Amino acid sequence: MIRVLKCVVVGLVASIAAACSSAASAPPPWEADNPVVAVPQAPLGAEIDLSSLPEPPTPERVRLGRWLFYDKRLSADNSVACATCHRPEHAFSEPTAVSTGIGGQKGRRKAPSLINQADALLPHFFWDGRAGSLEDQALGPIGNPVEMGMNDMPHALAEKFSTIAGYKPYFRAAFGSDEITAERIAKAIVAYEQTRMSGNSAWDRWRYERNEQAVSDQVKQGHELFFGKAKCRQCHAGNNFTDSKFHNIGIGWDPATKQFSDEGRFVVTKNEVDRGAFKTPTLRDVTKHPPFAHDGSLATLREVVELYNRGGKKNPYLDVKIEPLGLSPSEVEAIVAFLESLEGEGYQDTAPRAFPQ
């Protein structure tokens, strides 16, 4: 009898020990839908080699950056994340004319798309190019009082996240120590953003795989117009469809006051030729985030093409490349169809269900 009881006790102790060991080794719940995964390859047509970047993203930094990108604790009142304005379902832009920050404050500009930001040809960020790196672009809205409102940057940001113990192991995995700084937060967010690459669109399959059935005859006509008569490629150049330069097409010009509602690049450079000039946006997945332009003043892609067809909106600083195009209604429709064919894949995502605590 004693031997039997002894075996039972030993068995119970072993079971409890095993259960405790299992509980101790179980990953925290926030890792469930955000594991370490390999850095993706660029989809067809994107022409981005992440491994060639000066500081290539690592799986550990991408995982950390994914949490941070969607974490509303980046804002002063825990109400706004990067993803609040850069929404994945809208190609990391937004479906509104302008962005909304903490306390319901409205900005003056629409959040531009973040897809294909790892393109090596991109030297400037934001509509006015005020950021010279993706890291600057990541931190700018966090400290902006209208956007995320984190005052006393970068100290307040580092201090706030240093109190979240659950994040420290992931900073250690990503950077070699559990020190949390604003610079590291930015680098992790950038690593995630760099993996949001769009390609393998119907146009890519037609253009690069010679799949004639991938697009309609109307799209093929639109392609010819885009690269020919309509002269769109003068600014929407390369496979990312942007020259990353700044152009005035007249949006925001008031002929009565002879002023712009937003002076764009001029605010940064103070150069007269830059008044009313804004950065050329990528056209990849442009269908995902109407309204269009820096102020969301153009409701549809047809309106965008028709504005260019008219030669923009006349003003003293109009870009020399902007002139009437003489497109017929059917040609306008063909260009719109071409733009619709640029809907791609590879960047889609959803917010993590839980975050380090």
PyMOL commands that set and color helices and strands:
alter all, ss='L'
color gray80, all
select helices_A, chain A and resi 2-25+29-31+50-52+59-70+72-74+82-85+88-90+102-104+134-143+155-162+165-175+182-194+202-209+217-226+232-234+266-269+272-274+286-288+301-309+329-340
alter helices_A, ss='H'
color red, helices_A
select strands_A, chain A and resi 246-247+253-254+259-260+278-279
alter strands_A, ss='S'
color yellow, strands_A
deselect
rebuild
show_as cartoon
